[in-house]
Amino acid sequence: MAEVTPEEIQQRFDRLTEIFSGIVTQADAQACRRCPYRDRHDVCTAKFRCHNQVAKEDTGDSTPTVLTCSHNGSFDYRSAWESDPRAADVARKKIARQQRRPGDNPARSS
């Protein structure tokens, strides 16, 4: 087996870093639009109550009711988990501060 040089190892690490940085960037962007508790079948997997949960229609058999996620991506879902109105307001303000980045135009809506 041929010996791998330190330069080749670094090139491989650089390539892996490039691949994973793209994945991380996409995951960060998606986390602001899609609830992390919504699976690929739109079923809510949260173990707590959220106002975006909707019970699927009863099929009449003995299967347990399945909660689906009604979040449509048009708002930041993170405030949905707050049951205390004051805490929800604090969460919304914190989210708004986090969404503003240097150089952003505050008059522009997302």
Secondary structure, 3 states (H helix, E strand, C coil): CCCCCHHHHHHHHHHHHHHHHHHHHHHHHHHCCCCCCECCCCEECCCCCCCCEEECCCCCCCCCCCEEECCCCCCCHHHHHCCCHHHHHHHHHHHHHHHCCCCCCCCCCC
